[in-house]
Amino acid sequence: QLSPDSEKYILGKILGKQLIDEGYLIVTGGLGGIMEAVSFGAHESERYSCGSVIGLLPGFDPSSANKYVDTPIATGMDLARNTIVANSDAVIAIGGGAGTLAELATAWSLFRLVIGYRVEGWSGKLADTAIDSRCRYPDVIDDRVYGVTSAEEALDILREKLNLYHRRHTQIR
């Protein structure tokens, strides 16, 4: 659990606010920590509207969502719900443990744009690296987990690269 005054929580709040400022919707796992911070930040945006924050919960109880989730979806899928979260247009990670590692690897396998903050945790370990050696997009010369230190950098990458990451996973090959 993250303290609301911790560096990662503050980074998450700023990111959530700026994503909504730019017109994006937010999908998280819906629980605490970074997921809560990003959801909280979304509510601080002047462009926030109800429905902007979706939480894909691991369990069957929608009341387990953090209080900033507008639309809790109780999947009952436990860790398997990470595959749905990872199939978003882009995945942005701040720190994270094994669950975040699984989401990042899944997003990579699903050909998504992946952005990782250069902080302690899996996002920092994978920032600026390719998760494996496959050529996911021949026209994207610098395909990797794009490392960032701020929401501004993350949004710059979204603006510049999101349209390049259009491919969708069809099956394991």
C-alpha positions in Angstrom: 0.0 0.0 0.0 1.3 3.5 -0.9 1.1 6.5 1.4 -0.7 9.4 -0.2 2.4 11.5 0.3 4.8 9.0 -1.3 6.6 9.9 -4.6 4.8 7.1 -6.6 1.3 8.1 -5.3 2.0 11.8 -6.2 3.2 10.7 -9.7 0.1 8.6 -10.1 -2.2 11.5 -9.2 -0.5 13.9 -11.6 -0.7 11.3 -14.4 -4.4 10.6 -13.8 -5.2 14.3 -13.9 -3.2 15.0 -17.0 -4.6 11.9 -18.8 -8.2 13.2 -18.3 -7.0 16.8 -19.1 -6.0 15.3 -22.5 -9.3 13.5 -23.1 -8.2 9.9 -22.3 -10.3 7.4 -20.3 -8.6 5.5 -17.5 -8.7 1.8 -17.0 -7.0 0.3 -13.9 -7.3 -2.8 -11.8 -9.5 -0.7 -9.5 -7.9 -1.3 -6.2 -5.5 0.7 -4.0 -2.0 2.0 -4.4 -1.1 3.5 -7.8 -4.5 2.4 -9.2 -6.2 4.6 -6.5 -3.7 7.5 -7.0 -4.3 7.6 -10.8 -8.1 7.4 -10.2 -7.9 10.2 -7.6 -5.9 12.4 -9.9 -8.5 11.9 -12.7 -11.2 13.4 -10.4 -9.0 16.5 -10.0 -9.1 17.4 -13.7 -11.5 20.1 -14.8 -12.4 17.8 -17.7 -13.3 14.9 -15.5 -16.8 13.5 -15.9 -18.4 10.5 -14.3 -17.5 7.4 -16.2 -13.9 8.5 -17.0 -12.4 6.0 -14.5 -13.1 2.2 -15.0 -11.9 -0.4 -12.5 -11.5 -4.0 -13.7 -11.6 -5.7 -10.3 -10.1 -9.1 -9.7 -13.0 -10.4 -7.5 -16.7 -10.6 -7.5 -17.4 -7.7 -5.2 -17.8 -4.2 -6.9 -17.5 -2.6 -3.5 -13.8 -3.5 -3.3 -13.0 -0.8 -5.8 -11.2 2.3 -4.6 -13.6 5.3 -4.0 -12.4 7.1 -7.1 -13.5 4.4 -9.6 -16.7 5.5 -11.5 -17.4 2.2 -13.1 -16.4 -0.9 -11.1 -16.5 -4.1 -13.1 -16.2 -7.1 -10.8 -14.7 -9.7 -13.1 -14.2 -12.6 -10.7 -11.1 -13.3 -12.9 -8.4 -12.7 -10.3 -5.0 -12.3 -12.1 -6.5 -13.2 -15.5 -8.2 -9.8 -15.5 -4.7 -8.3 -16.2 -5.1 -9.5 -19.8 -8.1 -7.2 -20.2 -6.3 -4.2 -18.5 -3.2 -4.9 -20.7 -5.3 -4.8 -23.9 -5.9 -1.0 -23.4 -4.6 1.2 -26.2 -1.6 1.9 -24.0 -0.3 0.7 -20.7 1.5 3.0 -18.3 3.2 1.6 -15.2 4.6 3.3 -12.1 6.7 0.9 -10.1 4.9 -2.3 -9.4 5.5 -5.9 -8.3 4.7 -9.2 -9.9 1.2 -8.2 -11.0 2.6 -5.1 -12.8 5.2 -7.3 -14.4 2.5 -9.7 -15.7 0.5 -6.7 -17.1 3.6 -5.2 -18.8 4.6 -8.6 -20.4 1.0 -9.2 -21.5 0.7 -5.7 -23.0 3.9 -6.3 -24.8 2.6 -9.6 -26.2 -0.7 -7.9 -27.2 1.3 -5.3 -29.3 0.3 -2.4 -27.0 2.2 0.8 -26.5 4.0 0.3 -23.1 5.3 3.2 -21.0 7.2 2.7 -17.7 8.2 5.3 -15.1 11.8 5.2 -14.1 11.1 4.5 -10.5 11.7 1.5 -8.2 9.8 -1.5 -9.3 9.2 -3.3 -12.6 8.4 -0.2 -14.6 11.8 1.1 -13.7 13.6 -2.2 -14.4 11.9 -2.4 -17.8 12.0 1.2 -18.8 13.9 1.8 -22.1 14.2 -1.9 -22.9 12.5 -4.3 -25.2 10.8 -7.1 -23.2 11.9 -9.6 -25.8 13.6 -9.7 -29.2 10.6 -10.0 -31.4 10.0 -7.4 -34.0 6.5 -6.2 -33.1 6.4 -3.3 -35.5 8.9 -3.2 -38.3 8.2 0.5 -38.9 8.8 1.5 -35.2 12.6 1.6 -35.0 12.7 2.3 -31.3 10.0 -0.1 -30.1 10.5 -0.7 -26.4 9.0 0.1 -23.0 9.3 3.8 -23.2 10.9 5.1 -20.0 9.6 8.4 -18.5 10.0 10.4 -15.4 6.9 12.6 -15.6 3.3 12.7 -16.8 4.4 15.3 -19.4 6.8 12.8 -20.9 4.2 10.0 -20.8 1.7 12.2 -22.6 4.4 13.3 -25.2 4.9 9.6 -26.0 1.2 9.0 -26.2 0.8 11.9 -28.6 3.8 10.8 -30.7 3.5 7.1 -30.8 -0.1 5.9 -30.0 -1.1 5.9 -33.6 1.8 3.7 -34.5 0.6 0.9 -32.1 -2.5 -0.1 -34.0 -1.9 -3.9 -34.3 -4.1 -6.3 -32.3 -3.2 -9.7 -31.1 -5.0 -12.5 -32.9 -3.4 -15.7 -31.5 -0.2 -17.1 -30.1 2.2 -18.1 -32.8 
